[in-house]
Amino acid sequence: MCGVYMAGFMNGVTFEQLTRGNGPTKICMPDGIDGNRVKQLFEGFMREYPKLQTEAGLDQPGLAVGMALLRAYPCAGVMK
């Protein structure tokens, strides 16, 4: 179930990238990434930052997944 959520989130990010044009996209996911890989990234990120599970305003799954993806796959020119 979690892998399906991650795949859906990843598809949303990809859609946003495709529709944004030449704007300042910050997450550049590599080809071939799947929901299970995003799940692994998310789990590692949450182990590293467990307080995100309880911090008000940061405990939203979409925000945490986005932060994990931004850290793992920043676009060229965007600092990690």
Secondary structure by P-SEA (a helix, b strand, c coil): caaaaaaaaaaaaaaaaaaaccccccccccccccaaaaaaaaaaaaaaccccccccccccaaaaaaaaaaaacccccccc
